[in-house]
Amino acid sequence: MSDFLSDAWVAQLDATYAESPGSSPEPVTVQYVVATDAGDRRYHLIMGPDRDHAVVGDAETPDVTFSMNEETARAISAGDLSTEEAFITGRLDIDGDPGPLIEAYRAARDDA
């Protein structure tokens, strides 16, 4: 795996998504802003019915933005910390409307 949060890492994440169907019945865009020692790293996920995409940089109109430090991002990525726990403990800030993301999660859970 490429260096965490690098452009190559995001490209590998996108390639992984290409192997699976989309995860949301309606398009949802989630922006990630991760504070690192070298400055903020930004990427976004576009979730949809056909395929999800990971893209380097800022989304034009994200539905929701998750902001965190690198330690938190690593823990979430490794599966050692849930986004819910990160939010509840103040390690993850959420801006925007999480409603579309919650609906996508519910729809995916109901289909499983």
C-alpha positions in Angstrom: 0.0 0.0 0.0 1.2 3.5 -0.8 2.0 6.1 1.8 -1.1 6.9 3.8 -3.1 9.8 2.3 -0.7 10.2 -0.7 -2.2 10.7 -4.2 -1.2 7.1 -4.9 -3.0 5.9 -1.7 -6.2 7.7 -2.9 -5.8 6.1 -6.4 -5.5 2.6 -4.7 -8.6 3.4 -2.7 -10.4 4.3 -5.9 -9.3 1.1 -7.6 -10.6 -0.9 -4.7 -14.0 0.8 -5.1 -14.0 -0.1 -8.8 -14.2 -3.7 -7.8 -17.5 -3.3 -6.0 -20.9 -1.9 -6.8 -21.9 1.5 -5.6 -22.9 2.0 -2.0 -25.6 4.6 -2.2 -28.9 4.7 -4.1 -28.4 8.5 -4.6 -25.1 10.4 -5.1 -23.5 11.5 -1.9 -20.1 13.3 -1.7 -18.0 13.1 1.5 -15.1 15.5 1.8 -12.2 14.5 4.0 -9.7 17.1 5.5 -6.9 15.5 7.4 -4.4 17.7 9.3 -0.9 16.3 9.0 2.5 17.7 10.0 3.0 18.6 6.3 -0.3 20.5 6.1 -3.9 19.4 5.3 -4.5 16.5 3.0 -7.8 16.6 1.2 -9.7 14.0 -0.7 -13.3 13.1 -1.3 -15.5 10.1 -1.9 -18.3 10.2 -4.4 -20.8 7.5 -3.5 -23.4 6.4 -6.0 -25.6 3.5 -7.2 -23.1 2.2 -9.8 -19.7 2.8 -8.3 -18.0 4.8 -5.6 -15.0 7.0 -6.4 -12.1 8.3 -4.3 -10.6 11.6 -5.7 -7.7 13.7 -4.6 -8.5 17.3 -3.6 -11.6 19.2 -2.7 -15.1 18.3 -3.9 -17.0 21.2 -5.5 -20.2 20.7 -3.4 -19.7 18.1 -0.7 -22.8 17.0 1.2 -20.7 16.5 4.4 -17.1 17.2 5.4 -15.1 15.1 7.9 -12.1 16.9 9.5 -9.6 15.1 11.7 -6.0 14.8 12.5 -3.8 12.1 10.9 -3.7 9.9 14.0 -7.5 9.7 14.0 -7.6 9.1 10.2 -5.1 6.2 10.5 -7.1 4.6 13.3 -10.4 4.9 11.4 -8.7 3.5 8.2 -7.2 0.6 10.1 -10.5 -0.3 11.7 -9.3 0.5 15.2 -11.7 3.4 15.6 -15.2 3.9 14.3 -16.3 7.2 12.8 -19.1 7.3 15.4 -16.6 6.9 18.3 -14.3 9.5 16.8 -17.1 12.0 16.5 -18.5 11.3 20.0 -15.0 11.6 21.6 -14.3 14.9 19.7 -11.7 13.5 17.4 -13.8 14.0 14.3 -15.5 17.2 13.3 -18.5 17.1 10.9 -19.7 20.0 8.8 -22.6 20.1 6.4 -25.6 17.7 6.2 -24.8 14.1 7.2 -28.4 13.2 6.3 -27.6 11.9 2.8 -24.8 9.8 4.1 -26.9 8.3 6.9 -29.6 7.4 4.3 -27.0 5.7 2.2 -25.8 3.7 5.2 -29.4 2.7 6.0 -30.1 1.7 2.5 -26.9 -0.4 2.3 -27.7 -2.0 5.6 -31.3 -2.8 4.5 -30.0 -4.4 1.3 -27.5 -6.7 3.2 
